[in-house]
Structures are given as C-alpha cells and as structure tokens.
Amino acid sequence: MNQTLEFTVIYALIVGSLTPKQVKPHLPMFSKEGKVAYQGVQWLITQGAEPPFTTQGVKAACVEALGAVDHDIGPYFKQVENTVVGQEIVTVLKGAQDKYKLLQLQQLITKQLAELAFDPSAFKAVIENTTSTDTMKSLAEQASDWEDQDDGTTRIALGDGLRDLQEETRGVSGFWVIGGITGSGKSTLAWQLSVLAGRQRPVLYYDLENTAKVLYERTLASMDGDVRKTYEALRSVYVRTEPREVFREVQELGTQGLIVLDSIQKIPSDVHVKRETMEEWLAKLDRLKQDGHIVIVVSQLNRGEGNYKGTNDIEHTADFGIKLDPHDSNPLWSNIYIEKNRHGIHRGFLCTLKREKSWLWTQV
C-alpha cells in the first residue's frame, strides 16, 4: 500500500472521520505498525471512549493495553503526524462540521484504498468546497473555556478549584513562571493548567523528566480511572521531550495555544553554557508570547530561597510568577506566594492548596 495513503487512513481513523468497520476490510494491506494503530483505536472505542483521539493517546493505548513496544510504535505515529499535518486534508479530518463533506472524504478514502492509489488533488477538491462558515463555527465552539477579557487578552479560566488564583489573575495569560523546591507540586500545577487549557485549545507540554505515559497515568488517577474521560481531557495536549523543536511544532498547531516547559533548569545539561542558553530560551519563549501564545515555565527554586534558580532573567521575563512552598503541618498541602505580578498589586501569600487524588490541586 502507498505509505502516505496508509498514514492518511490511520489519521482519519484516529480523529473519527473513518470507523474501524470501514477500514477493517483493507487491514491486510497495512503495515504491522498500521495494524497495531488500528487495534489501538478499536480498543479505545470498546472502553467507551469516542473519537476524536490524538496520536499520542492512541499510541499510549497501543503500549499500555496491547503490549506494543514504545520505541517501535512511537516513530510510526510520528510519521503519521508529520505526513498528514503537512497536507491540507488535516483541516477537514479534524474540523469540518459539514457531515456531507466528511461523507465525501470517507468515500474518497475507501475508493483510494480499493485502488491502492493516493491522489492528494482529490482531497484538495473536497477541502476547497468546505465553507468558511464551518471553520468559524468550529472556532467559536472551541472558545468557551478561554475568557476574552475587557483588555483584549485571552486567558485560560482556572475554575472554582483555584478560586483565589482565578480572582487575582482572571486566568492564565502572557508569560507565567511556576516555581518551587523539589516535591512542592509545581509540575502538578503546570500539568493541571495544561489539561484545563487542552479542553478547547492545543497544548505543547515539554517535559524533560517524565514520559507521556507517566503523565497519562497521573491524569487517569485524578479522574478515578475513567479512560474515556481521560482521553477526552488529553486529546489536545501533546507531550514532547525535545524543546528544540518548539518553533516547528508551534507552526504545525496552526493556531494560538499554550506552551509549557518543565523545567527551564533541565536544559541544557552542559553547566558551562547553562546561563547563556537559559537566557536564550527565555527570549525564545517570550517571542512566542508576543505571537499570541500563552507560555508557562516551571522553575526549580533553591531550598530556603525565594529566587528562581539559575538566573534573575526568569523573574524579569515573567508577567506573573508564583512560588509553591510545602505546608509545614500537612505534606499534601502547599502555600502559593506571588513573586511577580506585572499587571496587579498583590504580592506575597495568596492561598493554600491541597492535593486531591494525588495529582490534582484544589484550594483549601
């Protein structure tokens, strides 16, 4: 089978433009990895989850539920993303509201499968007939969790669970820094904000310590083991481990999103160039903010000190900076202190958070 056609079909299967039933008759022609990807989607559906899924989510299902080897199946899903994202068909596969257009697309893919031929121009013809109204409707529906404030700034609403932080900031915007000593829960908070944002906007989460599998398991635990709910929450959250790819991957998003780096001190490993490189990274991330993306940087703090470890430029660059400090009397609690507040007047202690289900912060 034409490899590009296989990748297109797998992507259509992942986002729900095709069903396993439609693809099954052609399965013998797929590569070994393609068959595993098909089984991953099918398994998620049997667990009660509904498309659209993400390539990351289906890959996790293949590894955890089907026993696939991450370093074998991972590159395949990366190829699927790289191939399809570069084509215009991704617009229809992910966002078209016109069911007739999707039916045309399904018929086109089925026809090309039968003929074992890939014709991108045929997809383009379907796409060019997709109305701008469809696109606007999709974007309008996605905006509900992002608050457009009077000053024109787009913010991520934090909800009742973080009420004082929500009241003080009106939501996450601009460039945030979340600092804390090891074990204070700063990464937990950054991930929680990412999951909140991912309901309606894409999130690129660069974790230089934990794998996507670990973060998935934490989210699953915080959602009482509900697989369907977990995959719905994470379908627009993309975990990455190589921040040097951030600008290319931001371009592939095609829209403004949330960019998270956890943590700034973990790049690079060469201590002789750490200060210079950290400053360069802060400048790069600040440019992303200027382009309309929201940026969150996790920063390691020195024990007993309030300053962000490594460079004062971290605090200088931030619009809003907080410190999580473990509570003296309860290991599951942390106090939040505002260290930087460019657009507000509150500094110092703000509130106390408690861990719920190990990986979720709520206000005491």
C-alpha positions in Angstrom: 0.0 0.0 0.0 1.1 3.6 -0.7 2.6 4.7 2.7 1.1 8.2 2.5 -2.4 6.7 1.9 -1.9 4.4 4.9 -0.9 7.3 7.2 -3.9 9.3 5.9 -6.3 6.5 6.7 -4.8 5.9 10.2 -5.1 9.6 10.9 -8.7 9.7 9.7 -9.4 6.7 12.0 -7.8 8.4 15.0 -9.8 11.6 14.6 -13.1 9.8 13.8 -13.5 10.6 10.1 -13.4 6.8 9.4 -14.6 4.0 11.6 -12.8 0.7 12.3 -15.6 -1.1 10.4 -14.9 0.9 7.3 -11.1 0.3 7.5 -11.2 -3.4 8.5 -11.7 -4.9 5.0 -8.4 -3.2 3.9 -6.4 -4.1 7.0 -4.4 -7.0 5.4 -2.7 -4.4 3.2 -1.5 -2.3 6.2 2.0 -2.5 7.7 2.5 -4.2 11.0 2.5 -0.9 12.8 -0.6 0.3 11.0 -2.5 -2.8 12.2 -1.4 -2.1 15.8 -2.6 1.5 15.4 -5.9 0.2 14.1 -6.2 -2.1 17.2 -5.4 0.8 19.5 -8.3 2.9 18.2 -10.6 -0.2 18.3 -9.6 -0.8 21.9 -10.3 2.7 23.0 -13.8 2.5 21.5 -14.5 -0.8 23.2 -13.6 1.0 26.5 -16.3 3.6 25.9 -14.2 6.4 24.5 -15.2 8.3 21.4 -13.1 9.9 18.7 -11.6 12.3 18.0 -8.5 10.9 19.7 -4.9 12.1 19.5 -2.0 10.2 18.0 -0.4 10.4 21.5 -3.5 8.9 23.1 -3.7 6.0 20.6 0.0 5.3 21.0 -0.4 5.1 24.8 -3.3 2.7 24.3 -1.1 0.5 22.0 1.7 0.4 24.5 -0.3 0.0 27.8 -3.3 -2.1 26.6 -1.9 -4.0 23.7 1.7 -4.5 24.7 3.3 -2.7 21.8 6.9 -1.5 22.3 7.1 2.3 22.6 10.3 2.7 20.6 8.8 0.5 17.8 5.4 2.1 17.5 6.4 5.7 18.6 8.2 6.5 15.3 5.3 5.2 13.3 2.9 7.7 15.0 5.4 10.4 14.5 5.5 9.6 10.8 1.7 9.8 10.7 1.7 13.2 12.3 4.5 14.6 10.1 2.9 13.3 6.9 -0.7 14.3 7.5 -0.1 17.7 9.2 1.8 18.8 6.2 -1.2 18.2 4.0 -4.3 20.4 3.7 -6.6 17.4 4.4 -6.0 17.7 8.1 -8.3 20.7 8.1 -11.3 18.6 7.0 -10.3 15.5 9.0 -10.1 17.4 12.3 -12.5 20.3 12.0 -15.2 20.2 9.3 -18.7 20.5 10.6 -20.4 19.6 7.3 -21.2 15.9 7.5 -21.8 15.7 3.8 -18.1 16.8 3.3 -17.0 14.1 5.7 -19.1 11.5 3.8 -17.4 12.6 0.6 -14.0 12.2 2.3 -14.9 8.7 3.6 -15.9 7.6 0.2 -12.8 9.1 -1.4 -10.5 7.3 1.1 -12.4 4.0 0.6 -12.0 4.4 -3.2 -8.3 5.1 -3.0 -7.8 2.1 -0.7 -9.5 -0.2 -3.2 -7.3 1.2 -6.0 -4.2 1.3 -3.8 -3.5 4.8 -5.1 -3.1 8.1 -3.4 -4.3 11.3 -5.1 -3.8 14.4 -2.9 -5.6 16.6 -5.5 -8.8 14.7 -4.9 -8.7 15.6 -1.2 -8.0 19.2 -2.1 -11.1 19.4 -4.3 -13.2 18.3 -1.2 -11.4 20.8 1.0 -11.9 23.8 -1.3 -15.6 23.2 -1.2 -15.6 23.4 2.7 -17.2 26.7 3.6 -15.6 29.3 5.8 -18.8 29.2 7.9 -17.8 25.7 9.0 -14.4 26.8 10.2 -15.8 29.8 12.0 -18.4 27.7 13.8 -15.7 25.2 14.9 -13.5 28.0 16.3 -16.4 29.7 18.1 -17.3 26.4 19.8 -13.7 26.0 20.9 -13.6 29.4 22.6 -15.8 28.7 25.7 -13.0 27.9 28.1 -10.8 30.8 27.2 -12.1 34.1 28.6 -11.7 37.2 26.3 -11.3 40.0 28.9 -12.0 43.7 28.5 -8.4 44.4 27.8 -8.4 42.1 24.8 -6.2 39.5 26.5 -7.1 35.8 26.0 -6.9 33.8 29.3 -7.3 30.3 30.4 -10.1 30.1 33.1 -9.0 28.3 36.2 -12.4 27.3 37.6 -13.7 27.2 41.2 -11.0 24.8 42.4 -8.4 27.5 42.2 -10.7 30.4 43.0 -8.2 32.9 44.6 -5.7 32.4 41.8 -8.5 32.9 39.3 -9.7 36.0 41.0 -6.2 37.5 41.2 -5.2 36.8 37.6 -8.6 36.4 35.8 -7.0 33.3 34.3 -3.6 32.3 32.8 -2.3 34.7 30.2 1.0 36.0 28.9 4.1 34.5 30.4 3.8 32.6 33.7 6.5 31.1 35.9 5.7 28.4 38.5 8.5 27.9 40.9 9.1 25.7 43.9 11.5 23.3 45.5 11.5 19.6 44.7 8.3 18.0 45.8 6.3 21.2 46.2 3.9 20.3 43.4 4.9 22.9 40.8 4.8 20.3 37.9 1.4 19.1 39.2 0.0 22.6 38.9 1.6 23.2 35.5 0.1 19.9 34.2 -3.3 20.7 35.7 -3.4 24.0 33.9 -2.4 22.3 30.7 -5.3 19.8 31.0 -7.7 22.7 31.7 -6.5 24.6 28.6 -6.5 21.4 26.4 -10.2 21.2 26.6 -10.5 23.8 23.8 -7.0 24.8 22.7 -3.9 22.9 21.7 -1.2 22.5 24.3 2.5 21.7 23.7 3.9 20.3 27.0 7.7 19.8 27.1 8.5 17.6 30.0 12.2 16.9 30.3 11.8 14.4 33.1 8.5 12.4 32.7 7.2 10.5 29.8 3.8 10.9 28.2 2.9 7.5 29.8 3.6 8.9 33.3 1.6 12.0 32.7 -1.3 9.9 31.3 -1.3 7.7 34.3 -1.4 10.7 36.7 -4.3 12.1 34.8 -6.1 8.8 34.8 -5.6 8.6 38.6 -7.0 12.1 39.1 -10.1 11.1 37.0 -10.8 7.9 39.1 -9.6 5.6 36.4 -12.1 6.8 33.8 -10.4 6.0 30.5 -12.9 7.8 28.3 -12.8 11.0 30.4 -9.0 10.9 30.5 -8.7 10.6 26.7 -11.3 13.4 26.2 -9.3 15.6 28.5 -5.9 14.9 26.8 -6.9 14.9 23.2 -5.4 18.3 22.5 -2.5 18.0 24.9 0.7 17.0 23.2 3.6 15.8 25.4 7.0 16.4 23.9 10.6 15.8 25.2 12.6 17.9 22.7 12.1 21.6 23.3 14.5 22.5 20.4 11.6 21.5 18.1 9.2 24.0 19.7 9.1 26.6 16.9 8.4 23.9 14.2 5.8 22.3 16.3 4.1 25.6 17.2 3.8 26.3 13.5 2.1 22.9 13.0 -0.5 23.8 15.6 -1.9 26.4 13.1 -3.5 28.4 16.0 -2.6 30.1 19.2 -2.0 27.6 22.1 -0.4 27.0 25.4 3.3 26.3 25.5 4.7 24.7 28.7 8.4 24.0 29.6 9.0 21.8 32.6 11.6 22.8 33.6 13.8 25.6 32.4 16.8 24.3 34.5 16.8 21.0 32.8 18.1 22.5 29.5 20.9 22.1 28.7 23.0 19.6 30.6 26.3 21.4 29.9 26.8 23.6 33.0 29.3 25.8 31.2 26.7 27.2 28.9 23.6 26.9 31.1 23.3 30.6 31.9 23.7 31.7 28.3 21.3 29.1 27.0 18.7 29.7 29.7 18.6 33.3 28.7 18.3 32.4 25.1 15.4 30.1 25.8 13.6 32.8 27.8 14.0 35.1 24.9 12.6 32.5 22.5 9.6 31.8 24.8 9.0 35.5 25.2 8.8 35.7 21.4 6.1 33.0 21.4 4.2 35.1 23.9 4.5 38.1 21.6 2.9 36.0 18.9 -0.1 35.4 21.0 0.7 32.1 22.6 0.4 31.6 26.4 3.6 30.4 28.0 4.2 28.6 31.3 7.7 27.9 32.6 8.4 25.6 35.5 11.4 26.7 37.6 13.3 24.9 40.3 13.9 27.1 43.4 16.7 26.8 45.9 15.5 25.4 49.2 15.0 28.3 51.7 15.3 31.0 49.0 12.7 32.9 47.1 14.7 33.5 43.9 14.4 31.4 40.8 17.4 29.1 40.4 19.9 29.9 37.7 19.2 33.4 36.6 17.3 36.6 37.5 16.1 36.8 33.9 13.4 34.2 34.7 11.6 36.6 37.0 12.3 39.6 34.8 10.7 37.9 31.8 7.6 36.7 33.6 4.3 38.6 33.6 3.2 36.6 36.6 5.3 34.4 38.9 4.3 32.2 41.8 6.1 30.0 44.3 4.7 26.8 45.8 6.0 26.2 49.3 5.2 22.9 51.1 3.0 23.4 54.1 4.7 22.8 57.5 1.9 20.8 59.1 0.5 18.8 56.1 2.6 17.1 53.4 -0.4 17.2 51.0 -0.7 21.0 51.2 1.3 23.8 49.6 1.1 27.5 50.0 1.1 29.8 47.0 3.1 33.0 47.1 3.0 35.6 44.4 6.6 36.6 43.5 5.9 38.7 40.3 2.7 40.4 39.4 3.3 42.8 36.4 -0.4 43.7 36.0 -1.5 43.5 39.6 -0.6 44.8 43.0 -0.9 41.7 45.2 2.4 40.2 46.3 3.2 37.6 49.0 1.0 34.8 50.3 -2.2 34.1 48.3 -3.7 30.8 49.4 -3.2 27.2 50.4 -3.7 24.3 48.0 -4.3 20.6 48.9 -3.7 17.6 46.8 -6.8 15.7 45.7 -6.3 12.2 44.3 -2.5 12.8 44.4 -2.3 14.7 41.1 -4.9 17.5 41.4 -4.7 20.8 43.3 -7.7 22.4 44.9 -7.9 25.4 47.3 -8.3 24.7 51.0 
